[in-house]
Amino acid sequence: MRLTLLLFLIGLFSTQLDAQIEEFAPSYNPYIKYHNYLQSQSQGSIFMKNETDTLDLPFLDDFSYQGPYPKAENWCNYSVFVNPTLSKEPPSIGVATFDGLSQSGSPYNMTGAGDTLTSSAFRLANYSEADEVYLSFFYQAKGWGDKPEVGDSLIVEFKLNDTTWVTVDGFDGLDASVTADSIPPFTFHNIAVPSSYLYDGFQFRFRNYSSGKGQVDLWHVDYVRLTSSFEPTENFNDVAFTEQAPSFLGTYSAMPWKQFEGFESEEMTDSYTLTLFNHFPVTQEIQNRIYMVDEGGNNFMNTNFYSDIALANITPGTHITNTQNVSAGDFNTFMTNMQGQSSADTYYFESTFSFTQTGQDPAFPASFENDVIKRTTIFDNYFAYDDGTADSNVKAQNPGTEIAVKFECC
């Protein structure tokens, strides 16, 4: 028999009946806080070391890696939040999110304060304006979080050879016509790099201006490229995953093993959904579509995903979302391999989806990183629904409101 557990987060009791729930932006980032705690325990240093490497063209960073900070070899500061969840329909998995939180995950608490993402230095002395050096990127306001209002902004700056930073472009916050439920799509943008910036040591940076009062006034940046010899467009040689890998659990992201054992058919998902984006200007086919589940070096699943031909042909310029049913054979294989697990142990099952696309440009090795997505499913002494990132908070606005989280357990 399974029981229902209700965890009351807030209980405010009175005779008032007009109870309401208010949604608001988080005041800090618990994911970054916990990450920094683990880093301080294991390495004695919370933040990554700044690198001073000088880079060559072409350059691409699409933030399709773990995070929560950008790669040290590409960037010189770490206040942005690299994550796969806060933006809607990104051009690839992972974005750099600008908000009102510092690299420690705490609020700046001052208007105008915001995040800065500064590139490492580039060797551009051998280029001229005729070489068509361009900075290009995609950006989105708001995403799934708090929107940037009028007065908030995202700007792009280039550094002159005398170390002066010059604003070369910018984007304003959203006016009142953009409601809380609407989310603007990602927009592609490019900026020509004038000859005055073509020197060894050139840097560019993104900065946002916000109220600085938490995870507010969000901007998301993706697919940052610095290239030459052509004017970049939205089309280039890459096919990318755009969303997190799904869990093999249907409801939870984490749960106790003893609550899973004996209820496998109820707790495991009967389907999984993946989303891809084709940046090629023509229809593409992906190969070697592999779905694996590992734990502690042991393989529990290794099969093809999306074996149907429909997904093999990916239309350019659109997000393709497809749902695949879990076959009876895959389910039985997974459950057979699960035998012998002990309910006293903690398990971290890593689900990996990957594919290959032979037409992608080897000059941009980062474009191959978004061909793989992973998801960790945890069996421990707690339940969890969430994906690990807080999009918003809720609170009981009036007395008489109760907020509860429901779990099915035995």
N, C-alpha and C positions, 0 to 999 in steps of 0.2 A: 504494500500500500504506500502511496506517495502522499505526503502532506504539503500544505501550502504555508510558506513562511513569509510573513509580512514584516519588513524592517521599517519601522517608523523613523524617518529622518527628522521630521519636525512635527510636533503635536502642540497646537495652540488651542486651548479649549475655552469657549465662552458661549453665550447664548446667541451671538451674532450669526446670521445665516448667509450673509452675502460674502462668503469666502472667495478669494481669488488667488491665482498663482501668477507671479511675475517672473519673467525671464530677463536675465541681465548678463553682461559680459563678466568672465572670471577676473578676479583682481590679481591673480598670479598664475604661473604655469606649473602645475604639480608634476608634469612629466619631466621638465627641466630640473626642478628641485630634486626629484628622486634620482635622476641621472647624475647630477653633480654630487649628491650624497654618496652614491656608489663609487664614483670616480675618486672622491676624497678618501674613501675607505681602502680602495685597492691601490691607488697610485700616489696619493698624497698631494695631487694637484687637481683642482676643479676644472680649469679651462685648458683648452688646447694651446700648445705653443705656437706663437706667430711665426710664420715662415717668410723669408725674404727672397725666395726664388724668383728669377726672372723668366718669364714665359715667352714662347714663340707662338705665332699664328699657324694654323687656325686654333681657336679656343672655343670650348663648349663646356658648360656646366648646366645640367638639367636637374640637379638635386635629387636624383633617383636613388640615393644611398640612405643609410640608416639615420644620420643626424644624431642629436638635435641641432648640431652646429654644421656650418659649411666646411668643405674640405680645406685643410690648412695650406695645401700647396697652391690653391687657387685664390684664397681670400685672406685678408689681413686682420679682420675682426669678426666677432662671433655673436653679435647681439640679435641677429635674425634667427628665426626658429625654422629649421628644416624639418618638414613633416609631410605625410601623405594624406592628410584627412581634412584640413581646414579650407581647402579650395574646392570649388565645384567644377567638374569636367575639365581638369587641367590638360595641357597638351602632352604631358607625360607624368608618370608616377613621381610624386615629390615636388615640393615648391619651397621657396624661401618666403616666409611670412614676416611682414613688418607690422609691428604693433606698438603698444605703450609699455612694453616690458623690457628690462635689461637682459644681458646675457645670463644673469643669475636667476631669471624667471620672476623677478620682483618689479613692481611698478616704478617708473621714473618719478612719478608724483610731481611733475612740473609741465605746464603747457608749453608746447613747442618741442619737447623732448621726443625722440623717436629712435628707431634703429638705423644703423649705418652698415652697409655691405660694401667694403672696399676691396677692389681686385689686387692681386699681386702685380708687380711691375712687368711691363711687356717691352720687348726689343722691337722698336719701330723705326729706328734711325735709317734703315735701308729702304724705307717705303717713301713714296711721294703721293701727292693727292691723286695722281693718275692711277695709282694702284687700287683705288676704291676700297679703303679700309672702312668698315662699318661695324658699329655695335648694334646688335639686334636682340630682342627679347619679347616675351609675352608677359602681360600683366593683367591682373583682375583686382577690382575693389570688392571688399566685403567677403566674398565666398560664403561659407557657412557661419561665419562669426559676425561681429559687430561691424557696421558700415562706417567708413570715413565720411564725416559731414563736411559741409561747406566750411572752409577755413583749414581743414586738414589737406594734406597733399603728399604726393610721392615725386621726388625730383631725381634727376640724373646729372652728375657732375663729372667733368674731365679735369685732370691736373696738368697745368702748364709746367714747362721745364724749370720755372722759378719757384715751384711748389705751390703756386696759387691755384685754388679750386674754383672752377667756373661752372655755373649752372647752364647746361645746354638744352635741357628739356624738363618738362614737369606735367603732372596730371592732378587735377583738382578733385576734392572730395565730392560726394554725391548730394544732390539737393533733396528736398522733402518729397519730391515726386517718386523717388525710389523707396518703396516700402520695405519693411523688415523682411517680408517673405520673398521679395524679388532679388535675384542675384545676377548682376551683369556678367556676360561671358568674358572669357579671356580675349584680349586684343593683342594683335601682333604690332610691333613698332620697331623701326630702325633709325639710326642716327649716323650720318656720315661723319667721319673723324677728319677735321680740317688739318692742313699741313702744319699748323702751329703746335700740334700735339704729336707729331710723328718724330719722336726721339726715344732713345733707350731709357727706360724708367717710367714710361707713361702708365698712368693708372686711371681707372674710372670708378665711380661709386654711385650707389643708390642710397637715398635717405628719405625717411618719412617724417612728417610733422603731425603730431597728434596731441590729445589732452594728456597723454602720459599716465593715465590713471588705471592701467591694467591691460588686459588683452582686448584692446579697443582699437577702432579706426584701422581695420585690417587692410593691407595690400598684399598681394601674392605675386611673385615674380618667378618665371620659369624659362628654360631654354635660353640662357644668356650666351650669346656667341660674339666673338670678335674675329672677323674674317677679312679677307682681301680678294681682289680680282673680280668681284661681282657684287651686285646689289642684292642682299638677301631678301627673300620673300617668305611667306608662310610655308612654302613647299620646299622640302629638302629630304634627303634620303634617310628616313628613319620610320620604323614602326615601333610603337611604344605601348606598354601597359600604362593605364592611367589611374587605376584604383588599387587599394590594398588586396592582397591575396585573401580569399575567403577561408574561414575555419572549417574543419570537418564537423564541428559541433553546430547544431541547428539554431540554438538559442543563446548559449553562453560563450564568452571568450575564455573563461576559466571556471573550474568547478572542482569539488573533491572527487577523487577517483571512486570512493565508495558510493557516491551518488550516481556515478556513471555506470559502474559495473552492475550488470543485470538489467539495465535500462538502455542498452546501447542503441537498439532500434528506435527508441523514442528520442534520444539525445543527439544522435548523429543526423546530419543534414541529408536529405534525399536528392539535393541538387546543389550546384555551385555556379556562381555568375562571375564572369570576367569581362573587363572592358578594355578595348584597345583603340588606338588612334593611328591612322595612316597619314604620315606627312609627305609621302611621295605624291607627285601630281597624277599618278595613274594607279589603278587597282593593283594590289600586291597579294602575294601568297606567302604564308609563313609555314615553316617546316619544323620537324622534330618537336612537336608540342608535348612536353613531358610534365606530368604531375607526380611529385614525390612527397612522402611523409617520412621523416626520420626522427629518432629520439635516442640520444646517447650513443650515436654511431650505428644504431640498428635501423634497417630500412623496413618500414611497415607498408609502404605503398609505392609502386613504380608503374605508371600506366600512361597512356596517351590521354590528353584532354582535347575536347572539341574535335573529335575524329570525323565529325560530319563535314562535308565539303563546303557548307554554307559559310562557315567562318574563315575558311582558308582564303577566300577572295574578299579582301578588305577594301571597301570603297574609300577613295582619298578624301581627306578633309572632314571626316565625320567620326564621332565616337561610335564604335560598334560594340554593343552589349549583347552577350549571348549567354543563355542558361543551359547547362548540360545536366541531365539526370545522372545520378550515381548508379552505375550498373550493379546488378545483383552479384556478378562475379567480383567486382572491385570491393563491394561491401563485405562479401564472405572472405576474400583474401585479407582485408584489413582486420576483420574480427579474429580470424585464425591467428594472425601474427600478434594480436593483442593478448593472447592467452599467456598466462604466467606472470602478468604484471601484478605487483603487490599493492594493495590499497594503503599500505603504510608509507609508500614512497611518494615523492614529488616528481612529476614528469613535465618536460618541456618538449612537446611535439612541434617540429618545424615543418610546415607545409610549403613546398616550393613549386611554382609554376614557371616554366621557361619555354622559349622557342628560339629558333634561329631565322634570320633574314639575310640572305646572302648579298643583297644589293645595298646594304648600308655602307656608309663611307668609312673606311679604316682611318682616314685622317681625323675623324672625330671618335676616338675610342669610347668616350662617355656615352655615345648613342647606343652602345651595346649593353650598357648597364641597365637600361630600362626594359630589356628583354627578359628580365628575371624579377619576380616578386615573391616575397616570403611572408609567412604569418606564423607566429608562435602561439600555440594553444596550451594552456597551463592546467595541470591537475595538481591542486594543492588544497589547503584547508579553508578555502573561501569560494564564493560565487562572484562572477563579474559578467556584465553585459557589454561593457564599453570597449572601444577600440584603442584605448590608452591615451587619447587626447581629449581634453575638455573643450567643447565648442561653446558652451554657455552654462550659466547657473540658473537655478530656480529657487524662489523663496515664497513663503506664505505671506501674502501682502496684508491680509486682514486676520484678526482673531477668528478662530473657528475652523481654520484650514488645517488639514492633515496631509502630509506627503509620505508615501510609502513605496518601497520597492518590493516586488513579489518574486519569490523563488519557489520552485517546485522541488521538494526534497523527500527523503524517505527516512 
